[in-house]
Amino acid sequence: MAVGDLLLIALYAMLGAGAAGALGAVALRILRRRSVAVSLAVVAAVAVAAMLAGTLAVAWAMFLSSHDLTVVTTVVAMAAAVSLGTALLLGRQVVQRCRELVSAARDFGENGTFTAPTVPAPAELAALSRELALTGERLAASRERERALETSRRELVAWISHDLRTPLAGLRAMSEALEDGVVADPARYHRQMRTEVERLNSMVTDLFELSRIHAGALSLSPARVSLYDLIGDALAGADALAREHGVRLAGETVDALPVVVDGKEMTRVLSNLLVNAIRHTPADGTVAIAAERRADAVVVSVTDACGGIPEEDLPRVFDTGWRGSQARTPPSGAGLGLAIVRGIVEAHSGHADVHNVPGGCRFELTLPAPA
């Protein structure tokens, strides 16, 4: 067969198949909102119609006999029937899998849990099912965190209300006693009133700081400073409280490791940890603060002699309002100090951890090491 004849046959076949394909594209656009089974049937019909149209165009151009044309048409018709049947069967299976997935998604929306269909599905539907299952797990974890936060908020409101009523009741009683002139030593009452006011001021300051952290409004002014200086300032600030409780402070030999932090906020963090450790360490105990370089991070640790924290309480230590066992209740405070510690450290792209050690527990702050 000459090359010209072959090209002519290809041209007629392309014209016939192209016409069938164009009609199929229009049909798919019109039926684009219908079932997948219908779209698959249209695709199969288009494939067979394109082959038939191309064949008929070539047959007409080549002036095939009616017998040959009938044979070709019959073969194509049988292929069309088989193709359409296969497409409809496949479409029915896909539609059934889609309906099962829709039902599972509806249950997901109503119950909050996603149960993937057990019947094997096409790869795309199986991938969608896996993503929905992962989304369900993330939502369940989010709900659990929300419940924990709500519990912490309720505990915080209850404890703050109690802790505010106590000093306010004392201030009211002392002010009434002074007003009635029944106090033998007014100076002592004045000192006590000032102590209670300072306690209230400290609680309000902590609440304000925590609200800024939760609102993402904590403004940092990071600068390159030495941990030796930060720890020294924190130790100096906690020295009086340690002497009052008969607790020894250890940390004078800390290396001058550089960090890039907000000095004021990080001093607050270290002070909170030291005060927390001192209050829970018995007399003659030791609170030690240390710092070390680990890979690309700097780790500051505060170790006390509190006897340890129950393992079930360790995940909640940094939660807002957590105060743990009766031994860690007031005068420890309203349970805001460690929540503030975590918030400030995380604002510095670090993280705070706690774990038990022999005789006590160790709080560790991991901060990025400067380049």
C-alpha positions as CSV (number, residue, x, y, z in Angstrom):
1,M,0.0,0.0,0.0
2,A,1.3,3.4,-1.0
3,V,2.2,5.9,1.7
4,G,-0.4,8.3,0.2
5,D,-3.2,5.8,0.5
6,L,-2.1,5.1,4.1
7,L,-2.2,8.8,5.0
8,L,-5.6,9.1,3.4
9,I,-7.0,6.2,5.4
10,A,-5.6,7.8,8.6
11,L,-7.2,11.1,7.7
12,Y,-10.7,9.6,7.1
13,A,-10.4,7.5,10.3
14,M,-9.4,10.6,12.3
15,L,-12.3,12.6,10.9
16,G,-14.8,9.9,11.8
17,A,-13.4,9.3,15.2
18,G,-13.0,13.0,15.9
19,A,-16.6,13.6,15.2
20,A,-17.7,10.8,17.6
21,G,-15.3,12.2,20.2
22,A,-16.7,15.7,19.9
23,L,-20.2,14.4,20.4
24,G,-19.0,12.4,23.4
25,A,-17.4,15.5,24.9
26,V,-20.7,17.4,24.6
27,A,-22.6,14.5,26.2
28,L,-20.1,14.3,29.1
29,R,-20.5,18.0,29.7
30,I,-24.3,17.8,29.7
31,L,-24.2,14.7,32.0
32,R,-21.4,16.0,34.3
33,R,-23.7,16.2,37.3
34,R,-25.0,12.6,36.8
35,S,-23.8,9.4,38.3
36,V,-20.2,8.1,37.7
37,A,-21.8,5.0,36.1
38,V,-23.4,7.2,33.4
39,S,-20.1,8.9,32.7
40,L,-18.3,5.6,32.4
41,A,-21.0,4.3,30.0
42,V,-20.6,7.5,27.9
43,V,-16.8,7.0,27.8
44,A,-17.2,3.4,26.7
45,A,-19.8,4.4,24.1
46,V,-17.6,7.2,22.8
47,A,-14.6,4.7,22.4
48,V,-16.7,2.3,20.4
49,A,-18.5,5.0,18.4
50,A,-15.1,6.6,17.5
51,M,-13.9,3.2,16.3
52,L,-17.1,2.6,14.4
53,A,-17.2,6.1,12.9
54,G,-13.6,5.8,11.8
55,T,-14.1,2.4,10.3
56,L,-17.3,3.5,8.4
57,A,-15.5,6.6,7.1
58,V,-12.6,4.5,5.8
59,A,-15.1,1.9,4.4
60,W,-17.1,4.6,2.6
61,A,-13.9,6.1,1.2
62,M,-12.6,2.8,0.0
63,F,-16.0,1.7,-1.4
64,L,-16.1,-1.6,0.5
65,S,-18.7,-4.1,-0.5
66,S,-21.9,-4.2,1.5
67,H,-20.9,-7.7,2.8
68,D,-17.6,-6.5,4.2
69,L,-19.3,-3.4,5.7
70,T,-21.9,-5.6,7.4
71,V,-19.1,-7.8,8.9
72,V,-17.2,-4.8,10.2
73,T,-20.3,-3.2,11.6
74,T,-21.3,-6.4,13.4
75,V,-17.9,-6.8,15.0
76,V,-17.9,-3.2,16.2
77,A,-21.5,-3.7,17.5
78,M,-20.4,-6.7,19.6
79,A,-17.4,-4.8,20.9
80,A,-19.8,-2.0,21.8
81,A,-22.1,-4.2,23.7
82,V,-19.3,-5.8,25.7
83,S,-17.7,-2.4,26.4
84,L,-21.0,-0.9,27.5
85,G,-21.8,-3.9,29.8
86,T,-18.3,-3.7,31.4
87,A,-18.6,0.1,31.9
88,L,-22.0,-0.3,33.5
89,L,-20.8,-3.0,35.8
90,L,-17.7,-1.0,36.8
91,G,-19.8,2.1,37.2
92,R,-22.3,0.3,39.5
93,Q,-19.4,-1.0,41.7
94,V,-17.9,2.5,41.9
95,V,-21.3,4.1,42.7
96,Q,-21.9,1.5,45.4
97,R,-18.5,2.2,47.0
98,C,-19.3,6.0,46.8
99,R,-22.6,5.4,48.6
100,E,-20.9,3.4,51.3
101,L,-18.4,6.2,51.7
102,V,-21.2,8.9,51.8
103,S,-23.0,6.9,54.5
104,A,-19.8,6.6,56.6
105,A,-19.2,10.4,56.1
106,R,-22.8,11.1,57.2
107,D,-22.2,9.0,60.4
108,F,-19.0,10.9,60.9
109,G,-20.8,14.2,60.8
110,E,-23.5,12.9,63.2
111,N,-21.4,10.9,65.7
112,G,-18.0,12.4,65.3
113,T,-16.3,9.1,64.6
114,F,-15.4,7.8,61.1
115,T,-15.7,4.1,60.4
116,A,-14.2,3.2,57.0
117,P,-16.2,0.8,54.8
118,T,-14.7,-2.7,54.9
119,V,-15.4,-3.5,51.2
120,P,-12.4,-3.0,48.9
121,A,-12.7,0.3,47.0
122,P,-10.8,1.9,44.1
123,A,-7.5,3.5,45.1
124,E,-8.8,7.1,45.0
125,L,-11.8,6.3,47.2
126,A,-9.6,4.2,49.6
127,A,-7.2,7.2,49.8
128,L,-10.2,9.5,50.6
129,S,-11.4,7.0,53.2
130,R,-8.0,7.0,54.9
131,E,-7.9,10.8,54.9
132,L,-11.3,10.9,56.5
133,A,-10.1,8.4,59.1
134,L,-7.1,10.5,59.9
135,T,-9.3,13.6,60.1
136,G,-11.5,11.8,62.6
137,E,-8.5,10.9,64.7
138,R,-7.4,14.6,64.7
139,L,-10.8,15.8,65.6
140,A,-11.1,13.3,68.4
141,A,-7.7,14.5,69.8
142,S,-8.8,18.1,69.4
143,R,-12.1,17.4,71.3
144,E,-10.1,15.7,74.0
145,R,-7.8,18.7,74.3
146,E,-10.8,21.0,74.3
147,R,-12.4,19.0,77.2
148,A,-9.1,19.1,79.1
149,L,-8.9,22.9,78.6
150,E,-12.4,23.4,79.6
151,T,-11.8,21.4,82.8
152,S,-8.7,23.5,83.5
153,R,-10.7,26.7,83.0
154,R,-13.4,25.5,85.4
155,E,-10.8,24.5,88.0
156,L,-9.0,27.8,87.5
157,V,-12.2,29.9,88.0
158,A,-13.1,27.9,91.1
159,W,-9.6,28.1,92.6
160,I,-9.1,31.8,91.7
161,S,-12.5,32.6,93.2
162,H,-11.5,30.8,96.4
163,D,-8.0,32.4,96.5
164,L,-9.4,35.8,96.0
165,R,-12.1,35.5,98.6
166,T,-9.6,34.4,101.3
167,P,-7.4,37.6,101.3
168,L,-10.3,39.8,100.6
169,A,-12.1,38.4,103.6
170,G,-9.0,39.0,105.7
171,L,-8.6,42.5,104.4
172,R,-12.2,43.3,105.2
173,A,-11.9,41.9,108.8
174,M,-8.7,43.8,109.5
175,S,-10.0,47.1,108.0
176,E,-13.2,46.8,110.1
177,A,-11.1,46.1,113.2
178,L,-9.0,49.1,112.5
179,E,-12.0,51.2,111.9
180,D,-13.6,50.1,115.2
181,G,-10.4,50.9,117.1
182,V,-10.3,47.4,118.7
183,V,-6.7,46.6,117.5
184,A,-4.0,46.6,120.0
185,D,-1.2,46.7,117.4
186,P,-2.3,48.6,114.3
187,A,1.2,48.4,112.7
188,R,1.0,44.6,112.6
189,Y,-2.4,44.8,110.9
190,H,-1.0,47.3,108.4
191,R,1.9,44.9,107.6
192,Q,-0.5,42.0,107.2
193,M,-2.8,44.0,104.9
194,R,0.1,45.0,102.8
195,T,1.1,41.3,102.5
196,E,-2.4,40.4,101.4
197,V,-2.5,43.2,98.9
198,E,0.8,42.1,97.4
199,R,-0.5,38.5,97.1
200,L,-3.6,39.8,95.3
201,N,-1.4,41.9,93.0
202,S,0.7,38.9,92.2
203,M,-2.3,36.8,91.3
204,V,-3.8,39.6,89.1
205,T,-0.4,40.0,87.4
206,D,-0.2,36.3,86.7
207,L,-3.7,36.3,85.3
208,F,-2.9,39.2,83.0
209,E,0.3,37.5,81.8
210,L,-1.5,34.3,81.1
211,S,-4.2,36.1,79.2
212,R,-1.6,37.7,77.0
213,I,0.0,34.4,76.3
214,H,-3.3,32.7,75.4
215,A,-4.2,35.6,73.2
216,G,-0.9,35.5,71.4
217,A,-0.2,39.1,72.5
218,L,3.0,38.4,74.3
219,S,5.5,40.8,72.9
220,L,9.1,39.6,73.1
221,S,12.3,41.6,72.7
222,P,14.9,38.9,72.1
223,A,18.6,39.6,72.6
224,R,21.8,37.6,73.0
225,V,22.4,37.1,76.7
226,S,24.4,34.8,78.9
227,L,22.6,32.1,80.9
228,Y,25.1,32.7,83.7
229,D,23.6,36.2,84.1
230,L,20.0,35.1,83.8
231,I,20.4,32.3,86.3
232,G,22.4,34.6,88.7
233,D,19.6,37.1,88.7
234,A,16.9,34.4,89.3
235,L,19.0,32.9,92.2
236,A,19.4,36.4,93.8
237,G,15.7,37.0,93.6
238,A,14.8,33.6,95.2
239,D,17.5,33.7,97.9
240,A,15.3,35.3,100.5
241,L,12.4,32.8,100.0
242,A,15.0,29.9,100.1
243,R,16.4,31.2,103.4
244,E,12.9,31.5,104.8
245,H,12.1,27.9,104.0
246,G,15.6,26.6,105.0
247,V,16.3,25.4,101.4
248,R,19.8,25.5,99.9
249,L,20.2,26.9,96.3
250,A,22.8,25.4,94.0
251,G,23.7,26.9,90.7
252,E,26.7,29.2,91.0
253,T,28.8,27.1,88.6
254,V,26.6,27.5,85.6
255,D,28.6,28.0,82.4
256,A,28.1,31.2,80.4
257,L,26.1,29.7,77.6
258,P,24.7,32.2,75.2
259,V,21.0,32.3,74.3
260,V,18.8,34.6,72.3
261,V,15.8,35.4,74.6
262,D,13.8,38.2,76.1
263,G,15.8,38.6,79.3
264,K,12.8,39.9,81.4
265,E,10.5,37.2,80.4
266,M,13.1,34.4,80.8
267,T,14.0,35.7,84.2
268,R,10.3,35.4,85.1
269,V,10.4,31.8,83.9
270,L,13.4,30.9,86.0
271,S,12.0,32.7,89.0
272,N,8.7,30.8,88.7
273,L,10.5,27.5,88.6
274,L,12.7,28.3,91.5
275,V,9.9,29.6,93.7
276,N,7.8,26.5,92.8
277,A,10.8,24.2,93.7
278,I,11.5,26.0,96.9
279,R,7.9,25.8,98.1
280,H,7.8,22.1,97.6
281,T,11.2,21.2,98.9
282,P,11.4,20.4,102.7
283,A,13.7,22.3,105.0
284,D,17.4,21.3,104.6
285,G,16.7,20.2,101.1
286,T,18.4,21.5,97.9
287,V,17.1,23.1,94.8
288,A,19.7,23.0,92.0
289,I,19.6,24.9,88.7
290,A,21.9,23.9,85.8
291,A,22.4,24.5,82.1
292,E,24.0,22.5,79.4
293,R,24.4,22.4,75.6
294,R,22.7,19.5,73.8
295,A,23.2,19.3,70.0
296,D,21.5,22.4,68.6
297,A,19.7,23.4,71.8
298,V,20.4,24.7,75.3
299,V,18.7,23.0,78.2
300,V,18.1,24.7,81.6
301,S,17.0,22.4,84.4
302,V,15.7,23.0,87.9
303,T,15.8,20.0,90.3
304,D,14.0,20.0,93.6
305,A,13.5,17.5,96.5
306,C,9.7,17.5,96.5
307,G,9.6,13.7,96.6
308,G,8.3,13.4,93.0
309,I,5.0,13.9,91.2
310,P,2.5,11.0,90.6
311,E,3.1,9.7,87.1
312,E,-0.6,10.2,86.2
313,D,-0.2,13.9,87.1
314,L,3.0,14.6,85.0
315,P,1.1,15.3,81.7
316,R,-1.0,18.0,83.5
317,V,1.8,19.8,85.4
318,F,1.9,22.7,82.9
319,D,-1.9,23.0,82.5
320,T,-3.6,26.2,83.6
321,G,-4.9,25.9,87.1
322,W,-3.2,22.6,87.9
323,R,-2.2,22.2,91.5
324,G,-2.0,18.5,91.9
325,S,-2.2,16.8,95.2
326,Q,-3.1,18.4,98.5
327,A,0.6,18.9,99.2
328,R,0.8,21.3,96.2
329,T,-2.2,23.5,97.1
330,P,-2.1,27.0,98.6
331,P,0.0,28.7,99.6
332,S,1.5,27.5,96.4
333,G,-0.7,29.8,94.4
334,A,-3.5,29.5,91.9
335,G,-1.7,27.1,89.6
336,L,-0.7,29.7,87.0
337,G,3.1,29.8,87.4
338,L,3.9,26.7,85.4
339,A,1.4,27.5,82.7
340,I,3.1,30.9,82.3
341,V,6.5,29.1,82.2
342,R,5.3,26.9,79.3
343,G,3.7,29.8,77.4
344,I,6.8,32.0,77.6
345,V,9.2,29.1,76.6
346,E,7.0,28.1,73.7
347,A,6.9,31.7,72.6
348,H,10.7,31.4,72.3
349,S,10.3,28.4,70.0
350,G,11.3,26.0,72.9
351,H,9.5,23.5,75.1
352,A,9.2,22.7,78.8
353,D,9.2,19.2,80.2
354,V,9.1,17.6,83.7
355,H,10.1,14.2,84.9
356,N,10.8,12.5,88.2
357,V,14.3,11.9,89.6
358,P,15.3,10.2,92.8
359,G,13.9,12.2,95.7
360,G,12.2,14.9,93.6
361,C,11.5,16.1,90.1
362,R,13.3,18.0,87.4
363,F,11.9,20.7,85.2
364,E,13.7,21.2,81.9
365,L,13.5,24.1,79.5
366,T,14.8,23.4,76.0
367,L,15.7,26.6,74.0
368,P,17.2,26.9,70.5
369,A,20.9,27.5,70.6
370,P,22.0,30.6,68.8
371,A,23.9,30.2,65.6
